[in-house]
């Protein structure tokens, strides 16, 4: 899936880099995505890992999600699958 955030085109990939970023941010194992916060944090980690950057803040990411209803829907589906 390709997205554009803050003027950057990013091809999203669920990689080990994203898993490690998620675990470093949350202190939780990737296997325990149980809340919306976990799912959104993993989505954020996926963006950071795919872009290989840390210059996208979590607040900017949340603004991006709020401005894109389709992505909010995907996050809700991810939450349903994680439970």
C-alpha positions in Angstrom: 0.0 0.0 0.0 1.4 3.4 -0.9 0.5 6.5 1.0 1.5 10.2 0.9 2.2 11.8 4.3 3.7 15.2 4.8 4.5 15.4 1.1 6.4 12.1 1.0 5.4 9.0 -0.9 5.8 5.9 1.2 5.3 2.3 0.2 4.1 0.6 3.4 5.7 -2.7 4.3 5.3 -4.7 7.5 9.0 -5.4 8.1 11.1 -6.5 11.1 12.2 -2.9 11.3 8.5 -1.9 11.9 8.1 -4.6 14.5 11.2 -3.5 16.4 10.1 0.2 16.2 6.7 -0.8 17.6 8.3 -2.8 20.5 10.7 0.0 21.3 7.9 2.6 21.4 5.5 0.6 23.4 7.6 -1.8 25.4 5.1 -4.5 24.3 5.5 -7.6 22.2 4.2 -7.2 18.6 2.0 -10.2 19.2 -0.2 -8.3 21.6 -2.0 -5.7 19.5 -5.1 -5.4 21.6 -6.1 -1.7 21.7 -6.7 1.0 19.1 -3.6 2.7 20.5 -1.5 -0.4 19.8 -2.9 -0.7 16.2 -2.2 3.0 15.5 1.2 2.8 17.0 2.0 -0.2 14.8 0.7 1.7 11.8 3.0 4.6 12.8 5.9 2.2 13.3 5.2 0.8 9.8 5.5 4.3 8.3 8.7 5.0 10.1 10.1 1.6 9.2 9.1 1.9 5.6 10.4 5.4 5.1 13.5 4.6 7.2 13.1 8.0 8.9 12.1 9.4 12.3 11.2 12.9 11.1 7.4 12.2 11.2 6.0 12.9 14.6 3.3 10.8 16.2 1.1 13.9 16.3 1.6 14.6 12.6 0.7 10.9 12.0 -2.5 11.2 14.0 -3.5 14.3 12.1 -2.9 12.4 8.9 -5.1 9.6 10.1 -7.9 12.0 11.2 -7.8 13.7 7.8 -8.1 10.4 5.9 -11.3 8.5 6.8 -10.3 5.4 4.7 -7.2 5.0 6.9 -9.3 5.2 10.1 -11.5 2.5 8.6 -8.4 0.3 8.0 -7.1 0.9 11.5 -10.5 -0.3 12.9 -10.4 -3.4 10.7 -6.8 -4.1 12.0 -8.1 -3.8 15.5 -10.8 -6.3 14.9 -8.4 -8.7 13.3 -5.9 -8.3 16.2 -8.5 -9.3 18.8 
